[in-house]
Amino acid sequence: MDSIESSFRNRELDQVRFLDLRGILDLRVFFRVVEQCLAAQLVSLRLEAWDKGDDYYYLDRILEKCTRLQELIVVPKSEYTERQITTPPTPEELKSETDAVKQAATMLRECKGKESLEWKAAQFQLKTLVLLKPMLAQRVLAAILLRCPKLMTLKLINLAEKPPSGVNSTNLDALNIAAFYNVPELIDDLAHACPRLHTFHLSFRDRILSKQDVQLLLTKLQRVQHWGFVTRDIASPPFLPTFHDGILARAHDAIGLAHLQNRITTLEITGAGLEFGGRGEDGVSSRGTISKALHEFLCTTPTLRHLIAPTVTYYTEYMDLNQILVGSKDRHPDTPRSDGRFWACRSLETCDLEVRGRYEADTSHNSRVIFGYLSKVCPNLVDLRIRRPYISFWLAGGLCLLSRLHCLERLTLSCRSFSGFNETEVFEWIRRKGHPWGKVSSRGVAASSTLVDATKLAWKMTMIKSRLFAASPITSPSPSRSPSPSPSPPSPPPPPPPSPPSQAQIDQKPQDLSLEDLSTLGHMRDIEDLQIERLLQYRRGESCWPRLECWTIEHDGWFDRGLDVCGIDRIRPDVEFRFLRRQYNESWP
């Protein structure tokens, strides 16, 4: 602290605008830093990993002191964990929260009791406010919102509607930390005070959002385009249908159907899911309920641009339009099956999702279905994050099908295990320049689901390479070379250097798609067709993934060999490759 104050006196902190504090913090030290050194200049403040209770009663104080603050994010941890989001608090947690409230009361008494809600500032500059598990009186929140007319993003995650066990709510209210919330009043206050709001998340610790809550949100918050929920709410069978129907009704009644195209652009689902019961009233698992509801939503929401649901499981079977996955339908009657529909959100730019089969083994068939589906149904993807228990990097695994995504900038693959990554030829297809299959041998096709598939693809590749090499682009003849008695036809000029797609191309609506266009989905024929497509791109001078900036592979850590094994960093030196160890927590059954 002394060193920070010294730096402040020497004006070494004048340029600090963004402050990100993580770890266990002593609030007295923290507020000395902020109030004495940084308050007047901070634009963004993020507080993580505080002890429970420490963020219960300083929100108004932060806003009053930091007059230029535009972004405030207060989260107990850096990630939204299952326990915080989806399960009722344990007795130990309740006791901890009770102790925290008592500690808060003691510190408040040291501050001479209840602080006034009459702030000097008539308005705050806040544009983003994110609070995870807030213990904050509704009247305090309402007073804050009333002074935030510029607020555009508000996330109230895991709100506590009732106080911890053994704590009198009247005493809590006197301390500005009561937690009883009246949803209609909250939404009314928000709609009145924050007319610019376009991003909103609302979830409660002890209950799910009801159909009436959803309808109220849609009725009052007309301008919100980016919606966030927790999976516990999504698991409620009528939730997504109610949400979708409400959007349609709102479009008809309020602004007209013609303006619907810009209304639902983002769906963010936080947390992992229900742990109590595991199955719904109909006997279907909660994960199955969410997967089915999400499938229905994606097939009927053409305006969606961003799907962020990293801990939601979407079943591969819904993508299996050609019914090629070797099934266990007889053994498992509730195995989901494709209904012949594909996603309506063909302009999707962000997809963060876990995709896996319901009962079947994770074979190359599964991965070819997934990667082929995404490459054709969502051609405008910019940021793709896929979680799978197993990933095959072999050519027959279908990862190469993602090379159709010409707008892709970030790719993240998370898995528990994988195969083929340490083979030097596996990633030849990602070359930015040069022939994509030139150095791939038939061995590089290995690990297909069947020997017949591997043999067929290897033979097809050999034929393609032979035809390509026989007619490979010829460089312009040298001026010093003497003409030949039988001159060959003049070769065409070399293709122009590849250029990334323009913003207009990105914004362009994808071409119409029919089931006939997806007839090869999941088959080896899809990869064969890709080879022809890539050959034509090569002849036109177009490159693979011209906009790619970062490719991240996350795994459980059992594989300890780095990127140098396959030479992937040498194949694409223009791309940042990251190989991270991160535990793959499989979703609940």
Buried (B, 14 or more C-beta within 10 A) or exposed (E): EEEBBEBBEEEEBEEBEEBEBEEEBEBEEBBBBBBEBBBEBBBBBBBBEBBBBBBBBBBBBBBBBBBEBBBBBBBBBEEBBBBBBBBEBEEEBBBBBBBBBBBBBEBBEEEEEEBEBEBEEEEBBBBBBBBBBBBBBBBBBBBBBBBBBBBBBBBBBBBBBBBBEEBEEEEBBBBBBBBEBEBEEBBBBBBEBBEEBBBBBBBBBEBBBBBEBBBBBBBBBEEBBBBBBBBBBBBBBEBBBBBBBBBBEBBEEEEEEEEBEEBBBBBBBBBBBBBEEEBBEEEBBBBBBBBBBBBBBBBBBBBBBBBBBBBBBBBBBBBBBBEBBEBBBEEEEEBBBBEEBBBBBBBBBBBBBBBBBBBBEBBBBBBBBBBBBBBBBBBBBBBBBBBBBBBBBBBBBBBBBBBBBBBBBBBBBBBBBBBBBEBBBBBBBBBBEEBBBBBBBBEBBBBBBEEEBBEBBBEBBEEBBEEBEEEEBEEEEEEEEEEEEEEEEEEEEEEEEBEBBEEEEBEEEEEEBEEEEBEBBBBBBBBBBBBEEBBEBBBEBBBBBBBBEEBBBBBBEEBEEEBEEBBBBEBBEEBEBEBEEEEBEEBBE
